[in-house]
């Protein structure tokens, strides 16, 4: 039902985690909970109606609607997604800062909410072609390469991500701003513009995601105490508190309820 594919192009591999394809069946229902992520999702839908409410998205089969493009913003609490019926989705999972290389507008200006329609005319024109004929992913890669551009401002912010991703709160945001050659105010403004969240929020999401990787992908069976200190949490009480904020679960229950989809590329709570 869901298939993930790694891009072929070296340029795209640098900025895109994977593509994934969802093909629903008539009268089928597929529901899952997505958790906060530093990556960014953008999806092309064929024949779908999208309904959003507080932290939930319902994607339903439609015989009247054609193309729809949905882009996720940064969110710090779980989002429920429900698929109903014959829906086809081709999604791009961009790495941190990745999407900024392929759009002219800054990320925050097009994704200020947890989810919204992406109405860019260039992308919509391409989307109409995407589902016509075969070789969808080949066409998608060619289009993305045609939109690719590098910007010096992005490189500066990307340098800061390396420090934030370590999760150590002893390194202040002010210190990180200084290390990349910006004042605190300028750094925070540029960061939010391109990342869609504050540096503090990004560090919280990174630390959470690092703990998932540490627990789910390690060959060693790590206990929660070890993960607590490896990922820079103050103590286990703080670790549990953060997990509840980001997942609505304590860590023990969370790891019991989640599933890795198509190998280990996606971690969802399936309903």
N, C-alpha and C positions, 0 to 999 in steps of 0.2 A: 504493500500500500504506500509506503514511504521509502524513497531511495535517495541516498546522498551520493553526490559525485564531486570529485576534486577537479578544479579547472586544469586544463592542459597548459595554458600559457603561463610561463614563468612570471610575467608581470601580474597576471590575475592571481596566481598562487600567493604572491606576496601580500595582497590586499583582500583576498576573499578566502574565507574558511572552507566553504563548500557551496554547491547548489543542492537543493533538494526538490524532489518532485513528489507531489501527492496526487493520486488518482482515486477519487471516490466512486462508489458504485451507487446505482439507483436505489433509493430507500435505505441506504446505509447511514450510520451515525458514528462519528469518531470524536471523542472528547479528551482533552488533556489540559494540564496546567503547565504553563511556561513560567520559569523563574528568572529574576533579574540577571542580565547578561551584559558584558562589555561589548559584545558583537552587536551588529545591527541587521535586522531582517527587512528585506523588501521583496514583495511577492506580486507576481502577475497571476490573475485569476481569469479563467474563461468560464462564462455562464454562471455567475455567482452574484448573490445579493449579500452585502455586508451590513450587519447591525452591531452597533457598539453600545455598551452600557458601562456602568462603573466596573472597570477592570475585567471586562469580558467582551469577547468578539464572537458573533455567530455568523458563520459562512454557509449560505444555503444555495442549493441548486436553483437556477433561474433560466427560464426559456426565453425571457425578454431582454435580460441584461447581457451585454457582450463583455468587453474588456473592463477589468477593474485592477488598479494597482494600489496596493496597501503598503504603507511604510510604518515601521514601529519606531517610537521614540524611546528614550531611556525611562525605565520604570524601576521602582525599588520595592515593589510588592508583587505577588503572583498575579498572573493573568490567565483567565479561563478561556479556552478556545473550543468551539463546537462546530464540527463540519456535518452538514446534512445533505445527503444525496449525491448526485453526479456532479462533482466539482473537480476541476483540474487546476492545479497550482504549480507554478515554477517559481521557486524562491531563491534569492541570493542572500547568503549569510556573509556579510562583510566583516572583516576583522576591525578592531578599533582604528579609527581614522580612515578606514578603507573607503567608505562611501564618499568621503569628501574629495577623493581623487576622480570621481566619475560624475559629479553634479556641479553646476555652476553656483547655485545658491548654497549658503552655509547650512549645515545639518539642522541646527536649532530652528531656523526659519521655516523649514519644511516638515519638521517632526517635533513640534512643541508639546504634543500630547502623547499618551502611551501608544496610540494607534490612530492613523488618519489616512485619507486617500491622497495619493501622490498624483498631481494633475499636470505635471510638466509635459508640454506638448511634444517635445522630442522623444521622450520616453513613451508617451502614449502612441505616437505614430509607429514606433518600433514594436510596441506591444501588440498592435493590430496585426503585424506581420509575424510575430513570434509563434502564434498558434496556427498559422496557415502553412500547410505542408509538413515536411519532416525536418529532421536535424535541428530540433529546437535549441539544444545546448550549443551547437556549433554557431548558430545564428546569434545566440546570446553572447557568446565569447567575442565574436566579431564586433558586435555593437558596443560592448563594454570597452574594448580596446580603442574603438573610434572616439569614445568619450573621455578617455584617460588623459589626465594632465597632472603635473606636479606643481606644488605651490610651496614657496619657502616658509610661509607661516605655518603650514601643516608640519613641516619637518621639526620646527621648534617645539610645537606642542607634542609631537610624537616622542621627542627626547624626554619630556616630562613623564610620559606614561611608564617608562622603564623604572623610574623611581617610585611612582605611585603603585605600580603592580607588585612591588616587593611587600606592600602592606604594612610597613613599619611606621606607626604613628609618631615615633620619636623624631622622624624627619618631617619637619613642619612644612606646610604649603608655602609659607614665605621663603623657606630655604630652597625648595624646589623651584620657585619662581626665579630666585637669584641665580641658581645653577643654569637656567636656560636663558639668562640675560634679560629678564623682564621684571618690571615692578609687580608687586602682588596684585594690585588692581587690574593692570593690563593683562597679566597672566590669567586671572580668574575670568575676565571678560572674554578673552580669546578661547579659553578652554570651554566655557559654556557654549560659545558660538559654534564650535566645531564638534564638540562631544555631546551636547544636549543635556549636560548635567554639570554639577560643580566638581572640582577636584576631590573633595571629601567624599561625595557620593560615589564617584568612580572608584576610589580606593576601597570603599565598603564592598562594592560589587566584585571587584577583583579578588579581594580576600575571601569572599564567599565562594567564588568560582574556583580559586586555588584550592580551597578545602575540599570541593567536590572532586577535583582531579586527584588530590592526594588520597582521598578515601576510595574512590571508585575505580581508579586506573592503576593503583599501586599493586605490585605483586606481593607486597607486605601487608598483612592485615593490621592496619593502624587503628589504635583506639582513639577516642575523641580527645583525651588529654594530650596525646602526642600531637594531633592535628592543631589543637588550640595554640600551642606554643610555636610550632613550625610556621604557622600562617600569621603570626604577629598579633593574636588576640591577647588582651591583658591577662585573662584567666578564663576558666571554663564557664563561669557564670556569665561573663560578658559574651563569650562565644555562643552560648545557648540563647541569650537575649537577642543577639544580632540575627541568629538563624530564625527565630520566631518572627522578627520584623520582616525578613526577606522571603520567608517561605510559608509562614503560618504554622510551622511545625517546630518541635524541638529537634535537634540533630538526629537523635536515635530513631524517632518516628519517620523523619524525612528520608533517611537512607533506606528504610524498609519500604517506603511507599513509591520511590522513584524507579524509573526504568531507563536503560540506555537503548536508544532507538537506532536501528541500522548500524550495529557495531557500537562505537563509543562516541560518535560525533554529536549526538543530541541527548540531553537528559531531561525527561519530562515525567510528570506524574500522570499516568494514564487513568482515565475514569471508566 
